[in-house]
Amino acid sequence: MNEIPFKIGSSLKWISGISNETTCKDILISILTTENLLECPEETVHRHYALVESWREVSKVLSANSLILKIWNAWGEEQENVSFTVKKVKNSKREDHEQVN
């Protein structure tokens, strides 16, 4: 069974049952639902939250449709130096303005 660690806040959550078809969006929905933090429709979760991949001093926002197991396996022996963190996406001023109108 595939199990990958994810950070949310100060907590580390190990997610199991990850398949070759599991996307970053699936992981976001799972973690946010478990933590009672999902405050938007599942279809738009990727507009409000992102999964950030970090390796040593380098970080990258992962696309919602990226296959997480493929990414994890690609790290091979470097997996111990890789982390995935759930981050809230900040709205731009333009989006805030549009929401006010």
C-alpha positions as CSV (number, residue, x, y, z in Angstrom):
1,M,0.0,0.0,0.0
2,N,1.3,3.4,-0.9
3,E,1.6,6.0,1.9
4,I,2.8,9.6,1.5
5,P,3.3,12.2,4.2
6,F,1.6,15.6,3.9
7,K,1.9,18.7,6.1
8,I,-1.0,20.9,7.0
9,G,-0.3,23.6,9.6
10,S,2.0,22.1,12.2
11,S,0.6,18.5,11.6
12,L,2.0,15.7,9.5
13,K,-0.6,13.4,8.0
14,W,0.2,10.1,6.4
15,I,-2.2,9.3,3.6
16,S,-2.5,5.7,2.4
17,G,-4.5,4.1,-0.4
18,I,-2.9,6.4,-3.0
19,S,-3.2,5.0,-6.5
20,N,-1.6,5.8,-9.9
21,E,-4.8,7.9,-10.6
22,T,-4.7,9.9,-7.4
23,T,-4.4,13.6,-8.1
24,C,-3.2,16.5,-6.0
25,K,-6.8,17.7,-6.0
26,D,-7.9,14.4,-4.5
27,I,-5.3,14.8,-1.8
28,L,-6.4,18.3,-1.0
29,I,-10.1,17.2,-0.7
30,S,-9.1,14.3,1.5
31,I,-7.0,16.2,3.9
32,L,-9.2,19.3,4.1
33,T,-12.3,17.1,4.7
34,T,-10.6,15.1,7.4
35,E,-9.4,18.3,9.2
36,N,-12.9,19.9,8.8
37,L,-11.3,22.8,6.8
38,L,-13.1,22.3,3.5
39,E,-15.1,25.5,3.1
40,C,-15.7,25.5,-0.6
41,P,-17.2,23.1,-3.2
42,E,-14.9,20.2,-4.0
43,E,-14.9,21.2,-7.6
44,T,-13.2,24.5,-6.8
45,V,-10.8,23.4,-4.0
46,H,-7.8,24.0,-6.2
47,R,-8.7,27.7,-6.4
48,H,-8.6,28.0,-2.6
49,Y,-5.8,25.6,-1.7
50,A,-2.6,24.3,-3.3
51,L,-0.2,21.4,-2.7
52,V,3.4,22.7,-2.5
53,E,6.3,20.3,-3.1
54,S,9.5,21.2,-1.3
55,W,12.9,19.8,-1.7
56,R,15.7,21.2,0.4
57,E,15.4,25.0,-0.3
58,V,13.3,24.7,-3.5
59,S,9.4,24.9,-3.5
60,K,7.0,24.4,-6.3
61,V,3.2,24.6,-6.5
62,L,1.7,21.4,-8.0
63,S,-1.1,21.5,-10.5
64,A,-4.4,20.2,-9.3
65,N,-4.4,17.4,-11.8
66,S,-0.8,16.2,-11.2
67,L,-0.5,12.6,-10.2
68,I,0.9,12.6,-6.7
69,L,2.2,9.0,-6.7
70,K,4.2,9.5,-9.9
71,I,5.7,12.7,-8.4
72,W,6.5,10.9,-5.1
73,N,8.1,7.8,-6.9
74,A,10.2,10.0,-9.1
75,W,12.0,11.3,-6.1
76,G,13.4,7.8,-5.3
77,E,16.1,8.0,-2.7
78,E,15.5,11.7,-2.2
79,Q,12.0,11.1,-0.7
80,E,13.3,11.7,2.8
81,N,14.2,15.3,1.7
82,V,10.8,16.0,0.0
83,S,7.7,17.4,1.7
84,F,4.2,18.2,0.4
85,T,2.4,21.0,2.2
86,V,-1.2,22.1,2.0
87,K,-1.3,25.9,1.6
88,K,-4.2,28.3,1.4
89,V,-4.2,30.3,-1.9
90,K,-4.4,34.1,-1.3
91,N,-6.9,35.9,-3.5
92,S,-5.6,38.6,-5.7
93,K,-6.9,42.2,-5.3
94,R,-8.7,41.8,-8.7
95,E,-10.5,38.7,-7.5
96,D,-11.4,40.4,-4.2
97,H,-12.8,43.4,-6.2
98,E,-14.9,41.1,-8.4
99,Q,-16.3,39.3,-5.4
100,V,-17.3,42.6,-3.8
101,N,-19.3,43.7,-6.9
